[in-house]
């Protein structure tokens, strides 16, 4: 019971920071949401989350701490709170922090990759796509868009993902798609 009360206090304090508009401090305290099972409150951890020291987006996936959340209502509420925080950061032009919310808190990795690319953070988008294990065609696409053709082609050859990458590139970067086709055939 004591640990449960400590968890509840932590969540209340975090939500209070969001309500007060202290986004930086609220995001430091934010609990990353896990997929598959967390929505139902499955699982439980005795450890108390702690504030992070930085809001820097890490391409590597950290451990989600939401396994101890007390049910789907809180999980859904946190999703909404985090989505509003993302919108506020986006509107303020705080793009890397906005991508942090998408990738590290909401675990919307593909959306974070797209967002980073759209806001000129192409290399970070490629690093995130690769580190988070997104579709290899997307990873190849992102490395080409980021200007690292050598890495993109090496990944495409290793994973046989030329077709997917060409399709993805053809929609937005037809010149890069044509260049990749040449490597595919060669």
N, C-alpha and C positions, 0 to 999 in steps of 0.2 A: 504493500500500500504506500509506503514511504517513497519508493521509487516512482510509482505512478503519480503521486502528488508532485514530485520534482519535475517529471515530464510535463505535467499539466501547467505548472508554473512557467516552464521554459516556453511552451507554446503560447501561453497567454502573453508573456512579455514580448515574444517575437511579433505576434499579431498586433499588439499595442504599438510597437515601433512602426509597423506598416500603416496603421490608422493615423498615427501622428505625422506621417509623411517623411520620416527619417529613413529614406530609402537605403542609404549607405549602411547604416547600422542594422536596419532590418534585414538586408541581404547578407550581412555578415552572420546573422543568427539564423537565417533561413535553413530549413531542413530539406535536403534533396529528396524528391519524390522518386520512389522506385516503381517499376512496372510490375506486372504479373503477380498479383496477390496483395499488393499493398493497399489497393483500393478497398479490399474487404477487411482490412485490419489484420490479415493473417500474419502470424509470427509476432515476436515480441523481443525486445532487447532490453537488457538491464542497464546498458550504458546510456548516459545522458549526453545529448549532442552538445557541442561546444562551438562558440563563434569561430569563424574562419579568420585568418589574419589578412587575407587578400581576396579581392573580388576578381582577380585575374582569371580569365578562362583558361582552363587546362585541357589540352586535347585528350589527355588520358582520362578515362572514366573513373571517378572516385566511387567510394562505397555509399550507397543510398542509406540514409538513416531513418527513413519513414516506416520501417517495418514494425515499429511500435505504435504507430498512429492508431487511435481508438475507433476506427471504423470509416466507412465510406463518406460520411458527411464531412468529417474533418479533412479527409483527403481531397474531396471535391472543393471544399472551401479554400484550401491552400492552393489548389490549381487556379482558382479564380483570382486569389490575391496575387499570385505570382504573375498571372497573365496581365493584370492591371499594372503591376510594377514594370513589366516588359514594355507595355504601351507608354508609360510615363518616361521611361529611359529612352525609348525610341524617339518620342517627341522632343526630348531634351538633347538629342544628338549624342547620347552616351551609348554608342553602338557596341563597344566591346562588353560593357556591363549588361546591355540588353541581350546580347548573345549568351552571356554567362547565365542569365535567367533561363533562356530557352534550353541550353545544353546541360547545365549542371543542376538546375533546380527542377525544371519541367521534364527533362530528359527527352526533349524534342530535337534530337541531333540533326536530322535532315533539314528541319526548319532553320536551325541555327547556322548550318552550312550555307544555305541559300541566303539567309539574312547577311551573314558576313561577306559573302561575295557581292551582294547588291550594294554593300557599303564600303567596297574597296579593300576589304581585308581578305584578299584572295589566298594568300599563302596560309593564313590561319585557318581559313575554310578548308583548304586541302589537308592540312595537318589534322584538323578535327575529324574530317570524313574518314581518313585512314585510321587514325587512332581509335575511333569509336566503332570500327568494323562495319561501316556502311557498305552498300553494294559496290563491288569492285569497279563496275562501269562508272559509277558516280565518283569514286576515288580517282580513277584515271582522268575523267573529265575535269575534276577540280585541279589536279596537278597541271594539266594542259592550260587551263584558264589562268593558273597562277604563274605560268611561264616556265615550268620545269618539265619540258618534254622528255628529257632523258628518264626521269623518275616515272613519269606517266607510261612511257612505252615499256619500261622494264616491268612495271606492275601488270600492264595489259598482256605482255608475253607470258609472264609467270602464271597468271590467273585465267588466260584465254578469255579476256573480257573486251576484246576489240569491238565486237558487234554492239554490245550494250553501250559502250562509251561513244561510239560513232553516232548511234541513235540519240543519245543525250546531248551530244555536241551539236548535232544537226539542227536542233530546235533553236539554239541561241548563238552558236558560233560555227556557221557552216564552213568557214575557212579552216578552222582547227579540225573539223570533222574530215575535210578533204585531206589534210596533212596526215591525219591518223590513218586514214584508209591506205595511203601510200606505204606506211610502215607495216600495216596489217598484211598487205599483199607482198611486201618485200622481204 
